[in-house]
Amino acid sequence: MNEQTKRPRARESGVITGTLPPGPLNAITDVSGVLVGQETVWFGGGPLVPGAGPARTGVTVVLPHPGNLFREKVPAAWHVINGFGKSIGGDQIRELGSIESPIALTNTLNVGRVADALVSHAIRDNPEIGIATSTVNVVVGECNDGFLNDIQGRHVTVEHVLAAIDGAATGPVAEGAVGAGTGMTSYGFKAGIGTSSRVIPAALGGWTVGALVMANFGRPGDLMIAGVPVGRMLADSADAPPERGSIVIVLATDAPLLDRGLGRLARRAALGLARTGSFAGHGSGEVVLAFSTHEEVRIPHEPAAPLRSIVLLADDDRGYGPHAIDALFQGVVEAVEEAALNSMFRAQTVIGRDGNTSPALPLDRIRAVLTRN
């Protein structure tokens, strides 16, 4: 099993991006009710034996609340920045504007098995599914970890997924080479899971927005940190394939928004990626899922009446003054940017199948470059 080396996050390294303050944990779990669970699958070394290892992979799950998601759905939006991906569940989210299962992240070829585990979990908690009520729309996002991992082995099992769900918790979130991020690389450096949050001013509602990313994107040499093109200066140490990766971004907020407003937040995530140097290349897949945890906008599986009243955040809430929605847009951009950076700052060097190596971001050189600029 991989032991994640303690490496500082971007902010702990002196890299301050944006102007809004982060939440207490600077994580998606700063949003009330959100839980995160992760299981890492790490065994073997040396030459690849397809189906047998080595394994450098895992699963990460995000739960919008600790209750029964099938019975108490949350409003959600699904946005595709670049569609080179194999995710599951986006069509129904776009159509109905809600999610009804935990959100799972894993590698590309493991999507089917993880989806099957989510179905098993939903049936476990709701035995009437498909018999006395509707079927369930599960949600799985993916990136390709085949550079480091025996991806054909599909080593994430039903047991791993259920363990991640059952172990999901509030509090700090492990980052870097952990869970679904174990085999991921960004900008030629080891990356994986990253998270961050922002709190908007109390005068505008004091809402929180959080981001969690599975980062596996970006060309060596393109990396930007706090507006400085550090990738150009570090390209000699970035031994990785050209851009053909992906990123999955999960956004959470406690602001009372439905799918239309959440879609507006999701579309701003691309601006956060651009701040790190991404241009969403042809061979990459970038998808965004945004949801609200506000109890007023939860969607019951079986409504008590055909009409219901809810509290909803207005777009033009302050006349011609500052708008809460603008602050949330800013929070999304800043949280996505910092989450992507945290995925790299926290990750250690990983050696995978056939000796393929994804090197850790050289933090001392990063600090030196940023100090000069």
C-alpha positions as CSV (number, residue, x, y, z in Angstrom):
1,M,0.0,0.0,0.0
2,N,1.2,3.5,-0.9
3,E,2.1,5.7,2.1
4,Q,1.4,9.3,1.1
5,T,4.5,11.4,2.0
6,K,3.6,14.5,3.9
7,R,4.2,17.4,1.4
8,P,2.8,20.9,1.9
9,R,-0.2,22.2,0.0
10,A,0.1,25.1,-2.3
11,R,-1.0,27.7,0.3
12,E,1.3,26.1,2.9
13,S,4.1,26.7,0.4
14,G,3.4,30.4,0.2
15,V,1.4,30.2,-3.1
16,I,-1.7,32.3,-2.5
17,T,-4.1,32.4,-5.5
18,G,-7.2,34.6,-5.7
19,T,-8.6,37.0,-3.1
20,L,-11.5,35.2,-1.5
21,P,-10.8,33.4,1.8
22,P,-10.8,29.6,1.9
23,G,-13.0,27.7,4.4
24,P,-11.5,26.3,7.6
25,L,-10.2,23.1,5.8
26,N,-9.7,24.7,2.4
27,A,-11.6,21.6,1.1
28,I,-14.8,20.6,-0.5
29,T,-15.8,19.3,2.9
30,D,-16.1,22.9,4.1
31,V,-19.5,22.8,2.3
32,S,-22.0,21.6,4.9
33,G,-23.0,18.0,4.6
34,V,-20.3,16.9,2.1
35,L,-18.4,13.7,2.8
36,V,-15.4,12.2,0.9
37,G,-14.2,8.6,0.9
38,Q,-11.2,7.1,-0.8
39,E,-9.7,3.7,-1.4
40,T,-6.2,3.2,-2.9
41,V,-5.2,0.1,-4.8
42,W,-1.4,-0.3,-4.8
43,F,0.5,-3.5,-5.3
44,G,3.3,-5.0,-7.3
45,G,6.2,-3.5,-9.3
46,G,8.3,-4.0,-12.4
47,P,7.1,-5.2,-15.8
48,L,3.4,-4.9,-16.7
49,V,1.5,-8.2,-16.7
50,P,-1.9,-7.2,-18.1
51,G,-4.6,-8.2,-15.7
52,A,-2.2,-8.9,-12.9
53,G,-0.4,-5.7,-12.1
54,P,1.4,-3.6,-11.0
55,A,-1.6,-1.6,-9.7
56,R,-1.5,2.2,-9.0
57,T,-5.2,3.1,-8.9
58,G,-8.2,3.5,-6.7
59,V,-11.6,5.2,-6.2
60,T,-12.7,8.5,-4.7
61,V,-16.3,9.1,-3.8
62,V,-18.1,12.4,-2.9
63,L,-21.4,12.3,-1.1
64,P,-23.5,15.5,-1.1
65,H,-25.1,14.6,2.3
66,P,-25.0,11.6,4.7
67,G,-28.6,10.5,4.1
68,N,-30.2,8.4,1.4
69,L,-29.4,10.1,-1.9
70,F,-31.8,8.1,-3.9
71,R,-34.7,9.3,-1.6
72,E,-33.3,12.8,-1.1
73,K,-31.7,13.9,-4.4
74,V,-29.8,17.1,-4.7
75,P,-30.0,19.6,-7.6
76,A,-27.0,19.3,-9.9
77,A,-25.6,20.3,-13.3
78,W,-23.2,18.6,-15.7
79,H,-20.9,20.5,-18.0
80,V,-18.5,19.2,-20.6
81,I,-15.5,21.4,-21.4
82,N,-14.0,18.8,-23.8
83,G,-15.8,15.5,-24.3
84,F,-12.9,13.0,-24.7
85,G,-14.2,10.9,-21.9
86,K,-16.2,7.9,-20.8
87,S,-18.1,9.1,-17.8
88,I,-21.5,7.7,-16.8
89,G,-24.6,9.6,-15.6
90,G,-24.3,12.9,-17.3
91,D,-27.3,12.6,-19.6
92,Q,-29.8,12.3,-16.8
93,I,-28.2,15.0,-14.8
94,R,-28.5,17.4,-17.8
95,E,-32.2,16.3,-18.3
96,L,-33.5,16.2,-14.8
97,G,-31.1,18.5,-13.0
98,S,-30.4,16.2,-10.0
99,I,-28.1,13.4,-8.7
100,E,-29.3,10.4,-6.8
101,S,-26.1,8.4,-6.0
102,P,-22.7,9.0,-4.6
103,I,-20.3,10.6,-7.1
104,A,-17.5,8.2,-7.9
105,L,-14.1,8.8,-9.6
106,T,-11.8,6.1,-10.9
107,N,-9.8,5.1,-14.0
108,T,-11.2,4.9,-17.5
109,L,-11.4,1.1,-17.9
110,N,-12.8,0.7,-14.3
111,V,-15.9,2.8,-15.0
112,G,-18.2,-0.1,-15.6
113,R,-17.2,-2.0,-12.4
114,V,-17.5,1.1,-10.3
115,A,-20.9,1.9,-11.7
116,D,-22.0,-1.7,-10.9
117,A,-20.9,-1.2,-7.3
118,L,-22.9,2.1,-7.1
119,V,-25.9,0.2,-8.3
120,S,-25.4,-2.5,-5.7
121,H,-25.1,0.2,-3.0
122,A,-28.3,1.9,-4.2
123,I,-30.2,-1.4,-4.1
124,R,-28.7,-2.3,-0.7
125,D,-30.2,0.9,0.7
126,N,-33.3,0.9,-1.5
127,P,-34.5,-2.7,-2.2
128,E,-37.5,-1.4,-4.1
129,I,-35.4,0.0,-7.0
130,G,-36.5,-1.5,-10.3
131,I,-39.4,-3.3,-8.7
132,A,-41.7,-0.9,-7.0
133,T,-40.0,2.3,-8.1
134,S,-37.7,3.6,-10.8
135,T,-34.2,2.5,-11.5
136,V,-31.2,4.6,-10.4
137,N,-28.8,6.9,-12.3
138,V,-25.3,6.4,-10.9
139,V,-22.5,8.9,-11.6
140,V,-18.9,7.9,-12.4
141,G,-16.1,10.2,-13.7
142,E,-12.9,8.9,-15.1
143,C,-9.3,9.6,-16.2
144,N,-6.7,7.4,-17.8
145,D,-4.0,6.2,-15.3
146,G,-2.5,3.6,-17.8
147,F,0.9,5.2,-17.7
148,L,1.5,4.0,-14.2
149,N,-1.2,1.4,-13.7
150,D,-2.2,-2.0,-15.1
151,I,-5.4,-0.4,-16.4
152,Q,-6.6,-3.6,-18.1
153,G,-6.7,-5.2,-14.7
154,R,-9.6,-3.1,-13.5
155,H,-8.4,-3.6,-10.0
156,V,-11.0,-1.4,-8.3
157,T,-13.6,-3.8,-7.0
158,V,-17.1,-3.6,-5.6
159,E,-15.6,-4.0,-2.2
160,H,-13.3,-1.0,-2.7
161,V,-16.2,1.2,-3.8
162,L,-18.5,0.2,-0.9
163,A,-15.6,0.7,1.6
164,A,-15.0,4.2,0.2
165,I,-18.7,5.0,0.5
166,D,-19.1,3.5,4.0
167,G,-15.9,5.3,5.1
168,A,-16.8,8.7,3.7
169,A,-16.4,11.5,6.2
170,T,-16.3,15.2,6.7
171,G,-13.0,16.8,7.7
172,P,-9.7,17.0,5.9
173,V,-9.4,15.3,2.5
174,A,-6.3,13.3,1.5
175,E,-4.7,14.7,-1.7
176,G,-2.2,13.7,-4.3
177,A,-1.5,10.1,-5.1
178,V,-4.5,8.7,-3.2
179,G,-7.8,7.1,-4.2
180,A,-8.7,7.7,-7.8
181,G,-5.7,10.0,-8.1
182,T,-3.1,7.4,-7.4
183,G,-2.0,6.9,-11.0
184,M,-2.7,10.4,-12.4
185,T,-0.2,13.0,-13.8
186,S,-0.5,16.7,-14.6
187,Y,1.8,18.9,-16.6
188,G,4.4,16.2,-16.5
189,F,4.4,15.9,-12.7
190,K,2.6,13.6,-10.3
191,A,-0.9,14.8,-9.5
192,G,-4.2,13.2,-8.5
193,I,-6.8,14.3,-6.0
194,G,-6.9,18.0,-5.0
195,T,-9.4,20.2,-3.2
196,S,-10.0,23.7,-2.1
197,S,-12.8,26.0,-1.0
198,R,-13.8,29.7,-0.9
199,V,-16.2,31.6,1.3
200,I,-18.0,34.6,-0.1
201,P,-18.6,37.8,2.0
202,A,-21.2,37.6,4.7
203,A,-22.9,40.6,3.2
204,L,-23.6,38.5,0.1
205,G,-24.8,35.4,2.1
206,G,-21.6,33.9,3.4
207,W,-22.1,30.9,1.1
208,T,-19.2,28.4,0.6
209,V,-18.2,26.8,-2.7
210,G,-15.8,23.9,-2.7
211,A,-14.0,22.0,-5.5
212,L,-12.5,18.5,-5.6
213,V,-10.5,17.5,-8.7
214,M,-9.1,14.3,-10.2
215,A,-6.3,15.9,-12.2
216,N,-4.6,14.2,-15.1
217,F,-4.2,16.9,-17.6
218,G,-1.8,19.5,-19.0
219,R,1.4,19.5,-21.2
220,P,4.8,19.7,-19.7
221,G,6.0,23.2,-20.0
222,D,2.6,24.8,-19.8
223,L,2.2,24.9,-16.1
224,M,1.3,28.3,-14.6
225,I,1.4,29.0,-10.8
226,A,0.1,32.3,-9.5
227,G,0.4,33.7,-13.0
228,V,4.1,32.7,-13.4
229,P,4.9,30.3,-16.3
230,V,7.0,28.0,-14.2
231,G,6.5,25.1,-16.6
232,R,8.9,26.6,-19.1
233,M,11.6,26.8,-16.4
234,L,11.0,23.2,-15.2
235,A,10.4,21.4,-18.5
236,D,13.8,19.7,-18.3
237,S,12.6,17.8,-15.2
238,A,9.1,17.0,-16.6
239,D,9.5,13.5,-18.2
240,A,6.0,12.7,-19.2
241,P,3.9,12.2,-22.4
242,P,2.3,15.1,-24.3
243,E,-1.2,16.3,-23.5
244,R,-3.8,13.6,-23.7
245,G,-5.1,13.5,-20.2
246,S,-8.3,14.6,-18.5
247,I,-9.7,16.2,-15.4
248,V,-12.9,15.6,-13.5
249,I,-14.1,18.6,-11.3
250,V,-16.7,18.2,-8.6
251,L,-18.2,21.5,-7.3
252,A,-20.3,21.8,-4.2
253,T,-22.0,24.8,-2.6
254,D,-24.4,25.4,0.2
255,A,-26.0,28.3,-1.7
256,P,-29.7,27.5,-2.7
257,L,-29.3,26.9,-6.4
258,L,-31.1,24.6,-8.9
259,D,-29.6,23.1,-12.0
260,R,-29.6,26.4,-14.0
261,G,-27.6,28.3,-11.5
262,L,-25.4,25.3,-10.8
263,G,-24.7,25.1,-14.6
264,R,-23.5,28.7,-14.5
265,L,-21.1,27.8,-11.7
266,A,-19.9,24.7,-13.6
267,R,-19.1,26.6,-16.7
268,R,-16.8,28.9,-14.8
269,A,-14.6,26.0,-13.8
270,A,-12.8,26.2,-17.1
271,L,-11.5,29.6,-16.1
272,G,-9.8,28.1,-13.1
273,L,-8.2,25.4,-15.2
274,A,-6.9,28.1,-17.7
275,R,-5.2,29.9,-14.8
276,T,-3.0,26.8,-14.4
277,G,-2.1,26.7,-18.1
278,S,-4.8,24.3,-19.5
279,F,-6.3,24.9,-22.9
280,A,-8.4,21.7,-22.9
281,G,-6.5,19.8,-25.6
282,H,-8.0,17.6,-28.3
283,G,-7.1,14.4,-26.5
284,S,-8.2,15.4,-23.1
285,G,-11.5,15.2,-21.4
286,E,-12.7,17.8,-18.9
287,V,-16.1,17.4,-17.2
288,V,-17.6,19.3,-14.3
289,L,-20.4,18.3,-11.9
290,A,-21.8,20.9,-9.6
291,F,-24.4,20.3,-6.9
292,S,-26.1,22.2,-4.0
293,T,-26.4,20.9,-0.5
294,H,-28.9,23.4,0.7
295,E,-31.8,21.5,2.4
296,E,-34.5,23.8,0.9
297,V,-33.6,22.7,-2.7
298,R,-33.4,19.0,-2.1
299,I,-35.6,16.9,-4.4
300,P,-37.7,14.1,-2.8
301,H,-38.0,10.9,-4.7
302,E,-41.7,10.9,-4.1
303,P,-43.0,14.4,-3.6
304,A,-45.9,14.8,-1.3
305,A,-47.7,17.2,-3.7
306,P,-47.4,18.3,-7.3
307,L,-46.3,21.8,-6.2
308,R,-43.7,22.9,-3.7
309,S,-42.2,26.1,-2.5
310,I,-38.4,26.6,-2.2
311,V,-35.9,29.3,-1.3
312,L,-33.8,30.1,-4.3
313,L,-30.8,32.5,-4.7
314,A,-31.7,35.3,-7.1
315,D,-29.1,36.2,-9.8
316,D,-29.7,39.9,-9.5
317,D,-30.0,39.9,-5.7
318,R,-28.6,43.4,-5.0
319,G,-30.0,45.6,-7.7
320,Y,-27.0,47.3,-9.4
321,G,-24.6,46.5,-6.5
322,P,-22.5,43.3,-5.9
323,H,-24.3,40.0,-6.6
324,A,-23.9,36.8,-4.6
325,I,-23.8,34.9,-7.8
326,D,-20.8,36.8,-9.0
327,A,-19.0,36.0,-5.8
328,L,-19.8,32.4,-6.2
329,F,-18.4,32.5,-9.8
330,Q,-15.2,34.0,-8.4
331,G,-15.1,31.3,-5.7
332,V,-15.4,28.6,-8.3
333,V,-12.5,29.9,-10.4
334,E,-10.3,30.3,-7.4
335,A,-11.1,27.0,-5.8
336,V,-10.6,25.0,-9.0
337,E,-7.3,26.7,-9.6
338,E,-6.0,25.9,-6.1
339,A,-7.5,22.4,-6.1
340,A,-5.5,21.6,-9.3
341,L,-2.3,23.0,-7.7
342,N,-2.9,21.1,-4.5
343,S,-3.2,17.8,-6.4
344,M,0.4,18.4,-7.6
345,F,1.9,20.0,-4.5
346,R,0.7,17.1,-2.3
347,A,1.7,14.3,-4.6
348,Q,5.0,12.4,-4.2
349,T,7.0,10.6,-7.0
350,V,5.3,7.4,-8.1
351,I,7.0,4.6,-10.0
352,G,4.5,2.4,-11.7
353,R,4.3,-0.4,-14.3
354,D,7.4,-1.0,-16.4
355,G,9.3,1.5,-14.3
356,N,7.3,4.4,-15.6
357,T,7.8,7.3,-13.3
358,S,5.7,10.4,-12.6
359,P,8.0,12.8,-10.7
360,A,6.9,15.0,-7.8
361,L,6.7,18.7,-8.4
362,P,10.1,20.1,-7.3
363,L,8.9,22.4,-4.6
364,D,12.2,24.0,-3.8
365,R,12.6,25.0,-7.5
366,I,9.0,26.2,-7.6
367,R,9.6,28.5,-4.6
368,A,12.8,29.8,-6.2
369,V,11.1,30.6,-9.5
370,L,8.2,32.3,-7.8
371,T,10.5,34.3,-5.5
372,R,12.3,35.7,-8.6
373,N,9.0,36.7,-10.2
